Amino acid sequence: MRLCDLPKGASAVVERVEDAQANDPIAQRLRDLGFVEGEQVRLVAYGPVGADPLLVQIGYTRFALRRTEAARVTVQEVA
């Protein structure tokens, strides 16, 4: 499942960040921010217009990600 498809309030574990193109700078930046395999994430909230951006939390840090950026992150939802 993609991070952008995660229900509000749900937690998941990052499986991978996919590059949209060779040497994708956005995918690399996501990895640098902590979106790495095995890391737990939580979708905190959706933006007010078109549910964009998404507010995502890793540990104690929160990030606002565009849906297109969150779509690069593959996660496995945890119960």
N, C-alpha and C positions, 0 to 999 in steps of 0.2 A: 504494500500500500504506500502511497505517496504521502508525505507530511502534509501537503495541502488538502488531502482528503480526510485527515484525522478529525473526528468529532471534537467540538469544543469541550475542554476540560479533560480530555483523554490523555493518557500517557502512552509512550511507545519507546522502543529501543531502535536506535539508528542501525540500519544494516549496511548502507553505503550512500555515497554521494556520487551521482552520475554526471559525467562531463557531457555537456550539450555539443561540444566541438573539441578538437584537439587543443590541449593546453587551455582549457576553459578557466578564465580568471575568476568567475563568480563561484564555480564549484571549488576552486582552490581556496578562495576566501572563506567559504562555508566550512571547509575542513580546518582552516586556521582558527576559526572562531570556536571550534569544538564539536562540530557535527561529524564525528568519527564513529566507526563501527563499535557497537556495544554501549554507547553513551545514551543515557535515558533523557528523553525530551517530553515536554508537556505543551499542548496547545492551550494557551491561556484564554485568548479572545480573538475575535474577528474584527476587522475594521468596519466602520459604519456604512461605507459605500461599496456595494458589491463584494462584501466580505474580504476586502483587500485594504491594508496589509494584514498579515497574521501576526499575533503576538505569541512568541514561542519561548519557552524557558528551558535552559540547560543548567542544572545545578541551581545556583542562586542568581544567574544572569539571564536577563530577558532581552530578546531581539525582536525587532519588527522586520518581517520578511515579506516581500512581494510574493504573490501566489506562484509566479514563474520561477522564483528562486526556490521556494519550498517544494516545488514539483521535482527538483533535482535530487531531493533527499528521499530515499526509500527507507521505510520504517516497518517494524512489526509491533502492532498494538499489544499492550499488556493489560490483563484484566484487573 
